């Protein structure tokens, strides 16, 4: 059974697709990474999360 990690991002916010830049509302109780993009099927990221910050840094280089 996978270990559950608290993400502590709070309610609200936006889930984004790292591939096609889809933006959608975060669903309470469902981590963005457990959702998939309706356009391309990629796992979503929470806007402002650690992984989103890494993606932004990568895109700047």
PyMOL commands that set and color helices and strands:
alter all, ss='L'
color gray80, all
select helices_A, chain A and resi 32-34+50-60
alter helices_A, ss='H'
color red, helices_A
select strands_A, chain A and resi 14-17+23-25+44-46
alter strands_A, ss='S'
color yellow, strands_A
deselect
rebuild
show_as cartoon
